[in-house]
Each structure stands twice: as structure tokens, then as C-alpha cells.
Amino acid sequence: MNKLFEESFGMSQHIWYKGLNLYKEGKDAKELVLFENIECLLSLIKNDLQEKNSAEYFWYIYGEQHTQDALSEKVRPNLMIRFKIRNFS
């Protein structure tokens, strides 16, 4: 995965990554494959938490592939992870 950029807003860090396969073709629809990529995600998060000392973190993970939404527009699936007060959401 490639870090796209990182920004600080007050006491929060916002970090964008690209290059994770988030979905695969399923029988009836696309299926989330987050569990298959969990080690990679945990490694990125752990490294970012060790590098900075912020009160709050946001990770934005963009998938590699494109899909179509309900309006038939191409979109890139993404995942957001938040860490605040020693809790993830």
C-alpha cells in the first residue's frame, strides 16, 4: 500500500492510503475481503501510532478497483478508521 498524503488538523492526524483490495466478486454481489488484509492494515496503523503523538487519528484506505454505484457512476471503494481516546471506530 502507498501512503498518498498526511495532514494534521489541530490534535488530529489524517492519513490517506491507496492500494488495498477491499472487495472481490461474490456469487451475487461484491464481497468485502477485509479479513484477508487485516495484517497489512494493523501494521500500517501500528506504525502510524508509533510515529506521531496525536489525540485522534483518521485513516482513509482507498481500494484498487472501481465499482459502480446505484447511479451507474464509477466509484473507488474506501474504508475509514478512527482512533480516539484509545478506541477504534
GROMACS elastic network, one bead per residue, 0.5 to 0.9 nm:
[ bonds ]
;  ai    aj funct       b0    kb
    1    17     6  0.65344   500
    1    18     6  0.57447   500
    1    20     6  0.61813   500
    1    40     6  0.83901   500
    1    44     6  0.89814   500
    2    16     6  0.86258   500
    2    17     6  0.55299   500
    2    18     6  0.53700   500
    2    19     6  0.62610   500
    2    20     6  0.89696   500
    3     6     6  0.78515   500
    3    15     6  0.75096   500
    3    16     6  0.59784   500
    3    18     6  0.65036   500
    3    19     6  0.89262   500
    4    15     6  0.77863   500
    4    16     6  0.53711   500
    4    17     6  0.52873   500
    4    18     6  0.66104   500
    5    14     6  0.83934   500
    5    15     6  0.61002   500
    5    16     6  0.55012   500
    5    17     6  0.74076   500
    6    13     6  0.71426   500
    6    14     6  0.56130   500
    6    16     6  0.62856   500
    7    12     6  0.84298   500
    7    13     6  0.59101   500
    7    14     6  0.52138   500
    7    15     6  0.65793   500
    7    16     6  0.89060   500
    8    11     6  0.70060   500
    8    12     6  0.56789   500
    8    14     6  0.61884   500
    8    15     6  0.87974   500
    8    54     6  0.89400   500
    9    12     6  0.52901   500
    9    13     6  0.64930   500
    9    14     6  0.77348   500
   10    13     6  0.82373   500
   10    54     6  0.89472   500
   11    53     6  0.86756   500
   11    54     6  0.54164   500
   11    55     6  0.55165   500
   11    56     6  0.65100   500
   11    57     6  0.87207   500
   12    54     6  0.56835   500
   12    55     6  0.59602   500
   12    57     6  0.54695   500
   12    58     6  0.75685   500
   13    52     6  0.82651   500
   13    54     6  0.65500   500
   13    55     6  0.83015   500
   13    56     6  0.63791   500
   13    58     6  0.61670   500
   13    59     6  0.83606   500
   14    56     6  0.87071   500
   14    57     6  0.59829   500
   14    59     6  0.60055   500
   14    60     6  0.76434   500
   15    48     6  0.86834   500
   15    57     6  0.78314   500
   15    58     6  0.62179   500
   15    60     6  0.61845   500
   15    61     6  0.85135   500
   16    58     6  0.84609   500
   16    59     6  0.59121   500
   16    61     6  0.60301   500
   16    62     6  0.77019   500
   17    20     6  0.82671   500
   17    59     6  0.75714   500
   17    60     6  0.61577   500
   17    62     6  0.61300   500
   17    63     6  0.88062   500
   18    60     6  0.84098   500
   18    61     6  0.58305   500
   18    63     6  0.61659   500
   18    64     6  0.69191   500
   18    78     6  0.89524   500
   19    61     6  0.78908   500
   19    62     6  0.64732   500
   19    63     6  0.55711   500
   19    64     6  0.50048   500
   19    65     6  0.87611   500
   20    37     6  0.76120   500
   20    40     6  0.88602   500
   20    41     6  0.89290   500
   20    61     6  0.72207   500
   20    62     6  0.66333   500
   20    64     6  0.58051   500
   20    65     6  0.88091   500
   21    24     6  0.77734   500
   21    32     6  0.89753   500
   21    33     6  0.74122   500
   21    34     6  0.82003   500
   21    37     6  0.78105   500
   21    62     6  0.84972   500
   21    63     6  0.52229   500
   21    64     6  0.55955   500
   21    65     6  0.70637   500
   22    31     6  0.82874   500
   22    32     6  0.57598   500
   22    33     6  0.53804   500
   22    34     6  0.59212   500
   22    36     6  0.89814   500
   22    37     6  0.80039   500
   22    62     6  0.82269   500
   22    63     6  0.55332   500
   22    64     6  0.77175   500
   22    65     6  0.82422   500
   22    77     6  0.71431   500
   22    78     6  0.75764   500
   22    79     6  0.82879   500
   23    26     6  0.88339   500
   23    30     6  0.59947   500
   23    31     6  0.52516   500
   23    33     6  0.53123   500
   23    34     6  0.78007   500
   23    63     6  0.79973   500
   23    65     6  0.81032   500
   23    77     6  0.81022   500
   24    29     6  0.87127   500
   24    30     6  0.54927   500
   24    31     6  0.53516   500
   24    32     6  0.66852   500
   24    33     6  0.67105   500
   25    28     6  0.81269   500
   25    29     6  0.63469   500
   25    31     6  0.61838   500
   26    29     6  0.50984   500
   26    30     6  0.50244   500
   26    31     6  0.55262   500
   27    30     6  0.79200   500
   27    31     6  0.87787   500
   28    31     6  0.89502   500
   32    35     6  0.82513   500
   33    36     6  0.55938   500
   33    37     6  0.70187   500
   34    37     6  0.52643   500
   34    38     6  0.60776   500
   34    41     6  0.89478   500
   35    38     6  0.51202   500
   35    39     6  0.83349   500
   36    39     6  0.78068   500
   36    40     6  0.89439   500
   37    40     6  0.55489   500
   37    41     6  0.64335   500
   37    42     6  0.88049   500
   38    41     6  0.50691   500
   38    42     6  0.60067   500
   38    43     6  0.84987   500
   39    42     6  0.51704   500
   39    43     6  0.61363   500
   39    44     6  0.87168   500
   40    43     6  0.52090   500
   40    44     6  0.63692   500
   40    45     6  0.87628   500
   41    44     6  0.52251   500
   41    45     6  0.62140   500
   41    46     6  0.85505   500
   42    45     6  0.51533   500
   42    46     6  0.59725   500
   42    47     6  0.85312   500
   43    46     6  0.51685   500
   43    47     6  0.61694   500
   43    48     6  0.86164   500
   44    47     6  0.52620   500
   44    48     6  0.61836   500
   44    49     6  0.86258   500
   45    48     6  0.51437   500
   45    49     6  0.60876   500
   45    50     6  0.86315   500
   45    59     6  0.80651   500
   46    49     6  0.51991   500
   46    50     6  0.63098   500
   46    51     6  0.87839   500
   47    50     6  0.52081   500
   47    51     6  0.62596   500
   47    52     6  0.89399   500
   48    51     6  0.51652   500
   48    52     6  0.64128   500
   48    57     6  0.89812   500
   49    52     6  0.57361   500
   49    53     6  0.71139   500
   49    54     6  0.82123   500
   49    57     6  0.82653   500
   50    53     6  0.74795   500
   53    56     6  0.88984   500
   54    57     6  0.69380   500
   55    83     6  0.83932   500
   55    84     6  0.63553   500
   55    85     6  0.70225   500
   55    86     6  0.89685   500
   56    82     6  0.74414   500
   56    83     6  0.56172   500
   56    85     6  0.73032   500
   56    86     6  0.88689   500
   57    81     6  0.80799   500
   57    82     6  0.56861   500
   57    83     6  0.50323   500
   57    84     6  0.66270   500
   58    80     6  0.69004   500
   58    81     6  0.57060   500
   58    83     6  0.65028   500
   58    84     6  0.88888   500
   59    79     6  0.79586   500
   59    80     6  0.55161   500
   59    81     6  0.50742   500
   59    82     6  0.64827   500
   59    83     6  0.86470   500
   60    78     6  0.69342   500
   60    79     6  0.58356   500
   60    81     6  0.66918   500
   60    82     6  0.89943   500
   61    77     6  0.86185   500
   61    78     6  0.53913   500
   61    79     6  0.50232   500
   61    80     6  0.62619   500
   61    81     6  0.82597   500
   62    65     6  0.89109   500
   62    76     6  0.67352   500
   62    77     6  0.61569   500
   62    79     6  0.65427   500
   62    80     6  0.88469   500
   63    66     6  0.77462   500
   63    76     6  0.61966   500
   63    77     6  0.53842   500
   63    78     6  0.56388   500
   63    79     6  0.81007   500
   64    76     6  0.73566   500
   64    77     6  0.80611   500
   65    75     6  0.87516   500
   65    76     6  0.63620   500
   65    77     6  0.74354   500
   66    74     6  0.61332   500
   66    75     6  0.54808   500
   66    77     6  0.67881   500
   67    72     6  0.88287   500
   67    73     6  0.80570   500
   67    74     6  0.55042   500
   67    75     6  0.54485   500
   67    76     6  0.63268   500
   67    77     6  0.72603   500
   68    71     6  0.75471   500
   68    72     6  0.51370   500
   68    73     6  0.52211   500
   68    75     6  0.58884   500
   68    76     6  0.85359   500
   69    72     6  0.52315   500
   69    73     6  0.55553   500
   69    74     6  0.65823   500
   69    75     6  0.66449   500
   70    73     6  0.74404   500
   71    74     6  0.88473   500
   80    89     6  0.87205   500
   81    88     6  0.69626   500
   81    89     6  0.61022   500
   82    87     6  0.80641   500
   82    88     6  0.54827   500
   82    89     6  0.51194   500
   83    86     6  0.64842   500
   83    87     6  0.54759   500
   83    89     6  0.64480   500
   84    87     6  0.53997   500
   84    88     6  0.66157   500
   84    89     6  0.82338   500
   85    88     6  0.84790   500
